[in-house]
Amino acid sequence: MILRQGDKGDQVKALQRGLNKLGQLLIVDGDFGGGTCDAVGAARNQLNLPGSSSEADDALQDAIAGVPDLFPPLTAAGVTFIAREEVTDARTYGTKYQTPAAPPAPSGVTIGLGYDCRFATQSQFQADWQGLLPPDALAKLETVLGKEVSPALKASVAGVLIKKLSYFSSKIFFLFLHPFVALGFVLRHIRLYLAFIQSHTAKLYRTWG
C-alpha cells in the first residue's frame, strides 16, 4: 500500500517508527504530514531507492522496516525522544549544524552536537569522519585538533561547511564525545527518559511509538 501526505493510521505510525531509525526525529502520531513527507524523501536518499520523494511505496516501507536500531538498549523511540529534546527536529538539526561550532574554552571546535575536536587525534578524526565530511572540511578541521577555542581558532573555521548529516549518522549522540562529557550527557538523558516513561507511559507509547 502506498502511503502519501494526508494519510493517517497505524501504517503511517509504523512508517514513522522506521524513519526514526534513520534519524528523522518524527513524532509518531500516525499523521502523514509535511515532516513525514520530508523524512520519506530523505530516507530514499539514504537508502538509495528510486521513486517519489513524497510517497512511501511497499519497497521503501520494506527497506525501512529492515533498518536495525542504532542503539538497541534505548531503541529508536528513546533516541528520538532525547534528540528532539536537544535539537527539536531533523530540519532544525540539518540547518543549525551545517557548520562547526566554537563554544567557549576550554572546549574545542565541535561538529554536530558535541564532537569536540579538542579531544580527537588525527587518526581518530580520520577514522570517525572520512567519507562523511568533504575533503576540504576534513583538512581544515584537522588544523584545530587538540586545541582550545580562541578567537583565532574560531576565525579559522568560519565558512567551513559540512554535509547535512542525520542526527544518528553524524555520530554525535553518544559515541565520540569526550568520555566524561559523554557519561554525563547519556546519564542525564537516560534519567530524563526514564522519568518520562514512569509518569507518562501511555502518552509515550501513543506519541513516540
N, C-alpha and C positions, 0 to 999 in steps of 0.2 A: 504494500500500500504506500503510495506516495504521500508524504506529508509536506504541507506548504503553509505559508503565512495565513493566519486566520483559523487553522485547525486547533482543536482542543481535545484533551482527554489523556488517558493513560499511555497511549502510544507516544504522544508528544513528551510525556514525562520520561518515558524510557529513553527517548532520543536525547533529551536534555541531560539525563544522568550520564549517558555515554559521552556526550560532548564535553561534559565536565572532566572526564578522564583525559581529555586532550587540552585541558587548561582553559576552557571557555568561561568559567566562573558564572554560570547561569543560575538563577533561581528556578528550582524545579516546581513550576506551577501548572504545567500542562497546557500552557497558552503559547502557541507558536507565534510570537510577536517579532518585533524588529531585532531584538537581541539574539533570539534563536536563529533568525534568518542570517544575521551576520556570522554567527557561530557555524552554521552549516557551510557557508562559503569558505570560512577559514579551515574547517575540517577537510573539505575537498582538497584544498591546497596542501595541508599537512599530510594527507593520506595519498596524494597524487591520484585522485579519482576524477574522471571526467563527469560532466553533467551540469545541470543547472546549479548556480551558486545560491539559489533561493528555495530549492526543493530538496527533500531527502527521499531518494528512491530506495528500493529494497537493498540494492548493492551497497549504498552508503550506510544505511542503517545496520546491515550485517557487519560491515567493516568496523563501524564504531562500536558495536556490541562486543567485538573481539579484542578491543584495545584493553590491555591489563591496567589495573590501578598502579599508579606510580609508587604509592606508599601504602600498601595494604593495611598496616596497623591503624591508620586513620581513615582510610578509604577516600575516594574522590569527593564524597559528600563532606567529610571532615576538612579536607584540604581546601575545598571550595569555600566553606564557611570561614576558615581562617584567612584565606586570600581576599575574600570580599571585605573582611574587617580591615585589612591592610590597604587595599587598592581600589575598592568599590566594585569595579567590573573590568572585564578584559579590555574594553575600548579605552578606559581611563589609563590602565596599565600600559597599553601599547602607545598611547600618546605621551604620557608623562615620562616614561623611562626609555625613550629613544636615544637619549644622550647620557653620558656618565654624570654622576653627581659628585659634588665636592663638599661634603659635610665638614663641620669644624674639626680641627685637630683635637684629639690625637687620631682620628680616623684618617684613612687614606681615601683616594678616589674610589667610588663604588660604582658597580654596574648592577642594573636591576634594582632589587630591593634589599641590598645588603652584601653583595660580593665585594669584599674590601680588598683592594689591590695591595694595600699595605702588608697584608699577611700572606701574600702569594709569591712563590718563587717563579722564575721564568718557566721552568719545566712544568710546574703545577698549572700555571696560567695557560700555557700552550695545550696541555692535556685537557683542561676544562673547556677551552673556548675555540680551539682550532676547528674550523668548519662551521662554527656558529656565528662568528663575527667576521666582518670584511677584513681582508689582509691589511688595509691601511689603518683600520681601527686597532687591530692587534698590535701593529708596530708602534703606534702612538701610545697605547696603553702600557706597553712593556717598559716605557721610559719612566712610568710612575710607580712601578712595583717596589714595595718595601719602603715607601716614603709617606710621611705625614702630609696632610693637605697644607698648602701655603698659598699665598696669592699667586706666586709664580707657577706653582703646580696646577692650580685651578685654571689659570690662563692657558697653560699648555694643552689642556684637553678641551678647551672651548671649541665648539664646532665639530667635535668628533661624533659621528653618527654610528649607531649600532642598529642591527636589524630589529624588527618588531618581534622579539622572542615571546613566546607564550609564558605565562607565569610559571608553568611547570618546566618547560624545556630549557628555560634560562638558568636552571639550577640554583635559583636564589631562595627557594623555600626553606631548606634546612641543610643541604649537603655541604656547602662550601663557605659558610660563614666562619669567622674565627671561632675556635672551639668554645670559648667562654661566652661569647655573644650568642652563638648558636644554641647553647644549652639554655640560657635564659629565654631566648626567643621561643624555642619549642615548648619549654615547660610553661611559660606564661600563656601560650595559646592552647596548650592541652588543658590546663586548668580552666581557661575560659570556655573551651568547648565542652568539657565535662560538666561544668556548672550549667551551661546552657541546656545540655541534654537532661540533666536532673530536673530542671524547672520547666522545661518546655518540650518534653519528649514528643507529645503528639504534634505540636506545631513544627518541630524539627523534621519529623517524618513527612508531613504534608509539604513543607517548603523546600527542603534540601534533598529529599528522596532517600 
